Amino acid sequence: MGKIKHYSKICIIRKSSIQNFFIALFLLIVFTSPIVRFAVDFYFYLLVISIIATFVFVDFVSKTGRYNSFMYIPLLLLLGMFLYIGISQPYKLNSLYYSAVSMILILVSYWTMKQDYRLVKTMAFVALLIYYQFFIYSGLVQGFMPADVNSYLGESSRNAVSAIALFLQVLYSAAYYRVHQNLPLFTPIFTLIIAIVAFGRSGIGLSAMLVVFTYLLLFLQSNRLSKLLVFTGLIIVFFILVQNLQQISDFLVLYTNFQTGLDSPRYIMNQEYVSKITFESFLIGLDLSTIPIIHSHSDNPHNSVILAHSQFGFLYVLFLMFFALFVGYVVLVYKNTVVYGFLLLLFLTRISIDILALLGVFDFIFYFLVFCIYEAYKKGEARSLFKKQRSKTVKFKREVSI
């Protein structure tokens, strides 16, 4: 009898190990799928997203995750956008494709939240390391000058190179925070280095903000001795920066896109689009070809929100308002959501100056951040942002079901 029990335990452990392996593999496929899209091939990404879609469809139909009404609202809005384009403008295959992809990604993000916290963190870290290796390999083969970085992703520019690094860093930082209640210290620095090499203003600015926020949070959560050490280090860094301010300024002006100033055609595009909106175009979207400056850039507004509104109109506005109202309220009221709110702000700022997400292949990161905020909100903790606490849970579904 004892041998039978022992054998049963071994079988259970093996089954659990095999299950965890496939969960980890699937998470890695999801997290690295944007790299596949930009660095490999569109058709290979279609294969990847088809695999993901098949999995989440089976999970959704079986209702193993007991999906919550919070997720149904944006999911129904996405379905509405898909149907609106499919009925009124079926020739817009891009719009149909990305609305379908976003529906898949919101489901897979929900599924991700139910997995082991530490496993999600580990796979997010592995995905980030894979991209770091891709960047280093591309640099060694093609060079690290801005013109060389432009060719790393084939059809996408160096701006996308730094954007992917920032997005994967945001994903890893959020997953890390769920486990440790602080942020990783070293990967944001390497992400900033990638942004500097990639020669872009937005990448440098947002990555630098993440580095500053990471170490500020570390300082606020530290004990007195640690705060003294961190403060001393910051003073030393400050004096080094002051002593080399002219060299730093020359580098930013001469060797990055800060040489063109903060104003850009993107800002003018935004102004022109807003000025052209009427009540009718607000409801049904606006033809980008009617705006000369956008039309001169192949109808690319370099703004994810503008592009989506031009295609989906008021349905997309409702989609954004749903998230804006919820996230805005929760982040203001619940201090334990501030870190996620900051990471979400970085993500949204970056997609506002390029066509990258909402709707797009990075949407799972946006949904993951929103679900992290929802998770913290459902826990209802009045915990201070500045006190580091041990994580009592490692599984999302044990305590909170969203």
MARZAMI-942118 format. One line per field, with one value per residue (C-alpha): residue number from 1; residue in one letter; x, y, z. Coordinates in pm, 1 decimal. Example, Ala and Ser with C-alpha at 12.3 -4.5 7.8 and 13.67 -1.06 7.14 Angstrom:
2
nr <- c(1,2)
rest <- c(a,s)
x <- c(1230.0,1367.0)
y <- c(-450.0,-106.0)
z <- c(780.0,714.0)
// end
This chain:
402
nr <- c(1,2,3,4,5,6,7,8,9,10,11,12,13,14,15,16,17,18,19,20,21,22,23,24,25,26,27,28,29,30,31,32,33,34,35,36,37,38,39,40,41,42,43,44,45,46,47,48,49,50,51,52,53,54,55,56,57,58,59,60,61,62,63,64,65,66,67,68,69,70,71,72,73,74,75,76,77,78,79,80,81,82,83,84,85,86,87,88,89,90,91,92,93,94,95,96,97,98,99,100,101,102,103,104,105,106,107,108,109,110,111,112,113,114,115,116,117,118,119,120,121,122,123,124,125,126,127,128,129,130,131,132,133,134,135,136,137,138,139,140,141,142,143,144,145,146,147,148,149,150,151,152,153,154,155,156,157,158,159,160,161,162,163,164,165,166,167,168,169,170,171,172,173,174,175,176,177,178,179,180,181,182,183,184,185,186,187,188,189,190,191,192,193,194,195,196,197,198,199,200,201,202,203,204,205,206,207,208,209,210,211,212,213,214,215,216,217,218,219,220,221,222,223,224,225,226,227,228,229,230,231,232,233,234,235,236,237,238,239,240,241,242,243,244,245,246,247,248,249,250,251,252,253,254,255,256,257,258,259,260,261,262,263,264,265,266,267,268,269,270,271,272,273,274,275,276,277,278,279,280,281,282,283,284,285,286,287,288,289,290,291,292,293,294,295,296,297,298,299,300,301,302,303,304,305,306,307,308,309,310,311,312,313,314,315,316,317,318,319,320,321,322,323,324,325,326,327,328,329,330,331,332,333,334,335,336,337,338,339,340,341,342,343,344,345,346,347,348,349,350,351,352,353,354,355,356,357,358,359,360,361,362,363,364,365,366,367,368,369,370,371,372,373,374,375,376,377,378,379,380,381,382,383,384,385,386,387,388,389,390,391,392,393,394,395,396,397,398,399,400,401,402)
rest <- c(m,g,k,i,k,h,y,s,k,i,c,i,i,r,k,s,s,i,q,n,f,f,i,a,l,f,l,l,i,v,f,t,s,p,i,v,r,f,a,v,d,f,y,f,y,l,l,v,i,s,i,i,a,t,f,v,f,v,d,f,v,s,k,t,g,r,y,n,s,f,m,y,i,p,l,l,l,l,l,g,m,f,l,y,i,g,i,s,q,p,y,k,l,n,s,l,y,y,s,a,v,s,m,i,l,i,l,v,s,y,w,t,m,k,q,d,y,r,l,v,k,t,m,a,f,v,a,l,l,i,y,y,q,f,f,i,y,s,g,l,v,q,g,f,m,p,a,d,v,n,s,y,l,g,e,s,s,r,n,a,v,s,a,i,a,l,f,l,q,v,l,y,s,a,a,y,y,r,v,h,q,n,l,p,l,f,t,p,i,f,t,l,i,i,a,i,v,a,f,g,r,s,g,i,g,l,s,a,m,l,v,v,f,t,y,l,l,l,f,l,q,s,n,r,l,s,k,l,l,v,f,t,g,l,i,i,v,f,f,i,l,v,q,n,l,q,q,i,s,d,f,l,v,l,y,t,n,f,q,t,g,l,d,s,p,r,y,i,m,n,q,e,y,v,s,k,i,t,f,e,s,f,l,i,g,l,d,l,s,t,i,p,i,i,h,s,h,s,d,n,p,h,n,s,v,i,l,a,h,s,q,f,g,f,l,y,v,l,f,l,m,f,f,a,l,f,v,g,y,v,v,l,v,y,k,n,t,v,v,y,g,f,l,l,l,l,f,l,t,r,i,s,i,d,i,l,a,l,l,g,v,f,d,f,i,f,y,f,l,v,f,c,i,y,e,a,y,k,k,g,e,a,r,s,l,f,k,k,q,r,s,k,t,v,k,f,k,r,e,v,s,i)
x <- c(0.0,285.3,452.0,130.7,99.4,464.5,419.8,105.9,295.6,571.9,314.0,149.3,486.2,580.0,242.3,279.3,632.3,521.0,225.6,449.9,690.4,416.4,274.8,622.5,672.0,337.1,411.1,745.3,574.5,329.5,594.6,831.4,561.0,624.9,992.4,878.7,652.6,917.9,1241.5,1137.7,836.5,468.5,357.4,549.3,377.7,44.0,135.1,228.9,-87.5,-293.9,-144.5,-215.5,-570.1,-641.5,-526.1,-722.5,-1033.0,-1029.7,-966.6,-1244.6,-1500.2,-1418.4,-1449.1,-1165.6,-1066.7,-1416.2,-1385.6,-1505.1,-1740.5,-1459.9,-1289.4,-1610.1,-1669.1,-1353.0,-1383.5,-1734.1,-1614.4,-1336.1,-1590.4,-1804.7,-1509.3,-1442.1,-1806.0,-1828.0,-1533.8,-1645.4,-1990.4,-1916.0,-1561.6,-1469.1,-1185.3,-988.9,-816.9,-560.6,-833.9,-1005.4,-675.9,-565.6,-907.4,-906.4,-548.4,-639.8,-932.6,-696.0,-441.8,-689.3,-790.7,-431.6,-344.6,-631.2,-505.6,-153.0,-280.2,-400.6,-58.5,207.6,346.9,708.2,673.5,527.9,812.1,1073.6,932.3,907.7,1275.5,1370.3,1181.6,1369.7,1702.6,1620.8,1565.9,1889.1,2072.7,1904.8,2014.2,2375.2,2395.8,2251.7,2499.8,2798.0,2692.0,2563.0,2714.8,2592.5,2564.0,2213.8,2209.4,2299.2,2027.6,1776.7,1831.0,1794.9,1421.2,1399.4,1084.9,1083.7,1311.7,1541.7,1250.5,1087.2,1414.2,1406.2,1025.6,1035.0,1303.6,1095.9,773.6,938.4,1105.3,767.6,625.3,914.6,903.8,530.9,571.6,868.2,672.0,387.5,635.9,876.1,689.7,988.6,1138.4,1438.6,1747.2,1976.5,1766.6,1623.2,1979.9,2051.5,1718.2,1825.1,2155.0,1961.1,1750.5,2064.5,2222.5,1893.3,1927.7,1565.7,1429.7,1123.1,1315.0,1584.6,1339.0,1097.9,1371.7,1548.1,1220.5,1189.7,1545.5,1482.9,1148.8,1304.2,1578.8,1347.3,1117.5,1418.2,1519.6,1171.0,1137.4,1483.6,1577.6,1772.6,2119.3,2024.9,1870.4,2192.4,2398.7,2161.3,2150.7,2531.3,2549.9,2299.9,2500.2,2815.2,2631.8,2484.7,2827.5,2966.9,2678.4,2730.6,3102.8,3028.2,2711.2,2854.9,2974.1,2636.2,2454.2,2678.1,2617.4,2237.5,2232.3,2486.3,2439.2,2069.3,1741.0,1729.3,1924.0,1591.8,1432.4,1119.2,882.9,831.9,597.3,423.3,303.1,176.2,-5.0,-182.4,-290.2,-413.2,-611.7,-787.9,-869.0,-1033.1,-1267.8,-1639.1,-1930.8,-1971.8,-1603.3,-1591.2,-1855.3,-1735.9,-1367.2,-1174.3,-1011.5,-638.4,-579.4,-774.8,-499.2,-205.3,78.7,-40.4,-106.9,247.9,370.8,179.2,-126.6,80.4,-15.7,265.0,10.5,-163.1,-466.4,-523.7,-491.0,-739.5,-990.6,-970.6,-1072.9,-1318.0,-1452.4,-1665.6,-1637.7,-1265.8,-1333.1,-1559.7,-1288.1,-1032.2,-1276.8,-1353.7,-988.0,-917.7,-1200.4,-1123.5,-743.4,-761.2,-991.3,-804.9,-454.2,-566.3,-738.2,-523.5,-156.9,-55.4,-145.5,78.0,372.3,149.4,-5.8,337.8,436.6,106.5,172.7,511.6,345.6,69.2,311.5,526.0,237.0,114.1,414.0,416.3,182.1,261.8,-35.4,-400.3,-461.9,-150.2,82.9,188.2,-166.7,-113.2,127.0,-135.8,-400.8,-158.8,-90.6,-462.6,-533.7,-249.8,-422.6,-755.4,-597.0,-453.5,-788.2,-979.6,-741.5,-842.9,-516.3,-452.0,-79.9,156.6,357.2,668.6,665.1,804.1,606.7,653.2,428.1,192.0,67.0,216.8,-99.1,-349.7,-648.7,-598.1,-704.5,-860.2,-1068.2,-1113.6)
y <- c(0.0,235.5,168.5,253.8,585.7,665.9,585.0,803.8,1096.5,1055.1,1051.2,1366.6,1544.6,1441.2,1551.7,1886.0,1933.3,1857.4,2094.3,2372.4,2318.0,2366.2,2667.6,2823.5,2746.6,2900.3,3212.7,3248.9,3215.0,3491.3,3723.7,3684.6,3702.0,4075.7,3995.3,3733.5,3986.9,4257.7,4060.8,3745.3,3751.7,3851.6,3508.5,3333.1,3562.6,3457.3,3098.9,3199.2,3402.7,3115.8,2879.9,3132.8,3185.7,2812.3,2777.7,3073.8,2975.1,2628.9,2784.1,3038.1,2782.3,2541.3,2831.7,2688.1,3039.2,3157.5,3481.0,3794.2,4063.6,4322.0,4152.6,4109.4,4483.7,4562.4,4225.0,4312.7,4657.2,4491.4,4254.0,4555.8,4719.3,4399.3,4372.1,4744.7,4717.7,4380.0,4515.0,4871.7,4850.4,4483.7,4581.5,4718.9,4390.2,4555.1,4682.0,4343.4,4170.8,4392.4,4396.6,4014.7,4002.1,4233.8,4009.9,3714.0,3905.9,4025.2,3663.9,3543.3,3827.0,3720.9,3362.3,3484.2,3651.7,3313.8,3150.4,3132.6,3481.5,3367.3,3167.8,3470.2,3686.3,3433.8,3402.7,3782.3,3800.4,3530.6,3715.5,4034.9,3848.6,3700.4,4049.8,4173.3,3887.7,3972.8,4336.4,4246.8,3991.3,4240.6,4502.0,4269.9,4166.8,4498.6,4762.1,4987.6,5317.6,5467.4,5383.1,5023.5,5000.7,5107.0,4773.6,4545.2,4489.2,4500.9,4700.4,4891.0,5177.3,5214.8,5370.0,5027.1,4874.7,5084.9,5058.6,4677.5,4692.8,4940.6,4738.0,4410.0,4594.3,4730.8,4377.1,4237.4,4524.1,4469.4,4092.1,4148.4,4393.8,4142.8,3904.6,4134.0,4465.8,4648.0,4684.9,4518.4,4736.8,4642.2,4561.6,4917.2,5046.9,4812.4,4908.2,5273.5,5187.7,5030.1,5346.5,5563.7,5344.0,5353.3,5732.3,5826.7,6099.7,5913.3,5595.1,5778.2,5995.7,5719.0,5466.2,5728.4,5797.9,5427.2,5415.0,5719.8,5583.7,5242.3,5385.8,5640.4,5355.5,5163.3,5469.9,5519.9,5153.7,5123.4,5139.3,5435.6,5293.7,5193.8,5535.9,5699.0,5481.3,5542.6,5915.3,5929.8,5745.7,5983.3,6284.0,6138.0,6069.4,6420.5,6583.3,6363.2,6472.5,6839.3,6813.0,6657.0,6849.7,7011.8,6681.3,6517.2,6810.7,6795.1,6422.0,6457.8,6745.5,6610.4,6235.0,6174.8,6301.4,6569.7,6773.7,6834.9,6976.7,6860.0,6970.1,6733.4,6644.9,6404.3,6696.8,6877.3,6559.9,6539.3,6902.7,6865.4,6551.2,6706.3,7024.0,6818.6,6623.9,6695.2,6535.5,6284.9,6193.1,6165.2,5891.6,5700.5,5794.5,6025.3,5949.6,6011.0,6085.9,6413.5,6550.4,6659.8,6611.3,6261.2,6171.6,6281.1,6017.7,5737.2,5792.2,5703.0,5937.2,5799.5,5774.2,5450.3,5625.8,5847.7,5553.1,5342.5,5626.4,5696.4,5333.9,5256.5,5597.3,5627.9,5258.9,5309.7,5618.5,5408.1,5143.0,5397.6,5567.3,5239.0,5185.5,5554.0,5589.6,5265.7,5302.5,5673.7,5612.0,5309.1,5456.1,5774.3,5585.7,5274.8,5341.5,4983.6,5043.0,5346.8,5145.3,4969.6,5306.3,5454.1,5160.2,5191.6,5563.5,5482.9,5233.4,5472.8,5760.9,5549.1,5427.8,5786.2,5867.4,5556.5,5289.2,5006.2,4900.3,4949.9,4785.6,4584.1,4298.8,4456.5,4479.2,4187.6,4408.3,4681.4,4432.3,4266.6,4602.3,4679.3,4336.9,4391.5,4714.0,4532.4,4255.6,4505.5,4687.6,4365.6,4286.2,4621.6,4671.4,5012.7,4936.9,5228.4,5246.6,5319.9,5007.3,4692.8,4387.9,4021.1,3871.9,3629.5,3478.8,3331.1,3239.2,3483.8,3253.4,3154.0,3485.3,3689.7,3585.4,3846.2)
z <- c(0.0,88.8,-245.1,-429.3,-243.3,-311.5,-681.3,-694.7,-545.0,-804.5,-1086.1,-949.6,-925.4,-1279.3,-1412.8,-1234.2,-1371.9,-1726.4,-1688.7,-1556.7,-1844.7,-2103.9,-1918.6,-1912.4,-2281.0,-2371.3,-2165.3,-2342.8,-2682.3,-2586.9,-2443.0,-2737.5,-3006.9,-3076.5,-3137.4,-3387.5,-3558.8,-3594.4,-3621.1,-3805.7,-4035.1,-4045.8,-4167.6,-3891.9,-3643.7,-3796.6,-3710.9,-3355.9,-3296.4,-3439.0,-3180.0,-2906.4,-3035.9,-3038.0,-2678.2,-2541.0,-2734.6,-2576.0,-2232.7,-2285.0,-2405.7,-2124.1,-1876.0,-1669.0,-1570.6,-1472.9,-1663.5,-1485.7,-1617.3,-1592.7,-1887.2,-2085.6,-2125.3,-2329.1,-2501.5,-2623.7,-2736.4,-2935.6,-3086.9,-3172.8,-3350.3,-3541.9,-3652.3,-3738.0,-3977.1,-4106.8,-4199.4,-4306.5,-4446.1,-4499.0,-4733.3,-4434.1,-4359.3,-4130.7,-3898.7,-3891.5,-3823.4,-3532.8,-3364.4,-3377.5,-3243.7,-2956.3,-2860.5,-2849.7,-2643.4,-2380.2,-2321.8,-2301.0,-2060.6,-1835.5,-1847.5,-1763.6,-1446.7,-1317.3,-1345.7,-1077.4,-1008.5,-1006.9,-1326.3,-1506.4,-1373.3,-1485.9,-1837.4,-1870.3,-1771.9,-2023.9,-2299.3,-2212.4,-2214.5,-2555.0,-2690.1,-2530.8,-2702.7,-3032.0,-2993.8,-2908.7,-3189.2,-3441.0,-3323.3,-3354.7,-3704.9,-3843.3,-3614.3,-3334.2,-3518.8,-3563.4,-3934.1,-3844.8,-3577.8,-3844.2,-4018.0,-3714.1,-3765.9,-4143.8,-4218.2,-3885.6,-3781.5,-3482.6,-3289.3,-3283.8,-3157.8,-2841.3,-2811.2,-2796.1,-2526.5,-2324.6,-2356.8,-2255.6,-1967.2,-1855.1,-1866.8,-1662.7,-1410.9,-1353.4,-1315.2,-1082.4,-869.5,-822.0,-659.0,-470.3,-425.4,-572.0,-919.4,-1088.5,-1059.7,-1346.8,-1653.7,-1677.3,-1712.8,-2003.5,-2159.1,-2134.2,-2304.9,-2593.0,-2621.0,-2633.5,-2901.0,-3095.0,-3110.6,-3025.5,-2799.6,-2675.3,-2603.3,-2408.3,-2217.4,-2114.0,-2033.3,-1820.8,-1638.3,-1559.1,-1422.8,-1202.4,-1077.7,-1003.8,-784.6,-623.9,-518.8,-386.2,-184.0,-39.3,59.6,215.2,584.8,720.3,653.0,300.1,241.0,358.4,121.6,-171.9,-96.5,-84.0,-415.1,-572.4,-451.2,-608.8,-936.2,-926.6,-893.1,-1172.2,-1396.9,-1308.8,-1381.0,-1721.7,-1803.5,-2114.4,-2258.3,-2186.3,-2344.7,-2653.0,-2686.1,-2666.9,-2914.0,-3161.9,-3145.2,-3074.0,-3215.5,-2944.6,-3200.7,-3380.4,-3068.0,-2888.7,-3163.5,-3454.2,-3741.8,-3502.4,-3291.5,-3600.4,-3713.1,-3378.3,-3401.2,-3757.7,-3679.0,-3379.0,-3573.7,-3852.3,-3625.2,-3667.4,-3485.9,-3768.8,-3788.8,-3409.3,-3435.0,-3742.3,-3769.7,-3999.6,-4333.3,-4275.2,-4643.9,-4600.5,-4374.9,-4597.8,-4349.6,-4254.8,-4618.5,-4704.8,-4456.8,-4634.7,-4412.6,-4105.8,-3818.1,-3595.8,-3315.0,-3220.9,-3073.6,-3377.1,-3614.5,-3417.4,-3384.8,-3757.9,-3814.5,-3533.8,-3430.8,-3117.4,-3027.9,-2977.4,-2764.8,-2540.4,-2525.6,-2403.1,-2166.1,-1993.3,-1905.4,-1835.3,-1583.0,-1403.5,-1393.6,-1307.3,-1009.5,-873.5,-903.9,-725.5,-441.5,-392.0,-327.3,-403.4,-769.4,-825.3,-962.8,-1216.0,-1301.6,-1371.3,-1592.2,-1777.5,-1828.8,-1985.9,-2218.0,-2324.1,-2375.4,-2605.3,-2821.4,-2858.8,-3077.3,-3297.0,-3431.7,-3193.9,-2982.2,-2893.8,-3127.5,-3197.5,-3107.0,-2775.2,-2639.1,-2402.1,-2202.2,-2171.2,-2059.1,-1817.7,-1649.9,-1626.5,-1475.8,-1224.9,-1119.8,-1098.5,-890.7,-641.3,-633.7,-554.0,-271.9,-127.2,57.6,209.6,200.7,165.3,-154.1,48.6,266.1,115.9,225.8,166.6,-94.3,74.5,-247.4,-558.1,-744.1,-874.0,-857.1,-493.5,-347.3,-620.3,-913.6,-1181.0)
// end
